[in-house]
Amino acid sequence: MILSNFTTTVEEFILLGLTDKKDTQIVLFIVFLTCYIFSLFGNIVIICISSIHPRLNTPMYFFLKNLSLLDICYTSSVVPKMLINFLSEKKTIAFDACFIQLFIHLSLGGAECYLLLTMAYDRYVAICSPLHYTNIMHPVLCMKMASASWVGGIANSILHTFNTLQLPFCGPNVINHFFCEAPILIDLACSDTTFNRTIIFLCAIVVAVVPFFLILITYVKIISSIMKISTSTGRKKAFSTCASHVIVVTLFYGTIFIIYLRPGTAHVTNQDKMATLFYSVITPMLNPLIYTLRNKDVKLALREITRKKIRQEIS
């Protein structure tokens, strides 16, 4: 696939990154390398224990495995190149590579928006219709919902990537960011980008705003059902099963809205970078911590697997 056929001038972009101070870049390299390692380790642990422990063979953990896989790919689409640029004198990315990064990042971001909605629906059925939970959330439906999330994200990305590729890039080629993100990239186009900005805004409504409000409606119904539970222990347990998901939704959607739902050409670069860092790097690292620290089943499964491993080594 030769993406560069769409342009006649720009062959590479220069990524300014987070800072131009060498000492600060080394410190940031260490910080984000640590974050990246923790993110990979935490999400891989979630995938492994959800796959091998019978206690976690449920729809909730099936979706959590998908979320962890998404987060691994999501952060890997940005962080490795960012780490390389911290230590490089020439902080460039080829035209083709830039759009490949754009496509992957948008695909995974859109998929996560939809996947968080499916996870909310799973919690809704578990709390509001517990007697019918196994019949409703059967494996086939779970597979279809997870697949639809991935397909929805890819479709959103194809639209944005294709529309951005139609723009002429004849210079400048300096991206005041640490990766190729759509709103920042179209600022470099040598033509009117009103159509592209409109498409980004409308797609953000479909991919982010609509799922977010559906999640809000779902949790209104969930809370209403929880308040009808007669015992305080039952209410506490029900709230506990939803708390981790609510935290993840708040962290992820909050920063997405900052980037993609500002009208016109209003961009505050430092805010853009911080928001993108949060949902691309920090949130994928925090998700495993949120789900393991707040989830008794995951912690119990980890203990059992650890004890079993210790016994095997001793014997």
DAKA-V77268 format. One line per field, one symbol per residue. ss: DSSP state (~ for helix, > for strand, _ for the rest). burial: + if it has 24 or more other ideal C-beta (glycine too) atoms within 12 Angstrom, else -. Layout:
# DAKA-V77268
ss = ???
burial = ???
This chain:
# DAKA-V77268
ss = __~~~~_____>>>>______~~~~~~~~~~~~~~~~~~~~~~~~~~~~~~~_~~~__~~~~~~~~~~~~~~~~~~__~~~~~~~~_____>>>~~~~~~~~~~~~~~~~~~~~~~~~~~~~~~~~~~_~~~~~~~__~~~~~~~~~~~~~~~~~~~~~~~~~~~________>>______~~~~~~~_____~~~~~~~~~~~~~~~~~~~~~~~~~~~~~~~~~~____~~~~~~~~~~~~~~~~~~~~~~~~~~~~~________~~~~~~~~~~~~~~~~~~~~~~~~~__~~~~~~~~~~~~~~~~~~~_
burial = --+--++--+-+++++++------+--++--++-++-+++-++-+++-++--+--+-+++++++++++++++++++++++++++++----+++-++++++++++++++++++++++++++++++++++--------+----+--++--++-+++-++-+++-+++-+-+---+-+++++++++++++++---+--++-+++-++-+++--++-++--++--+--++-----------++-++++++-++++++-+++++++-----+----++-++++++++++++++++++--+-++--++--+----------
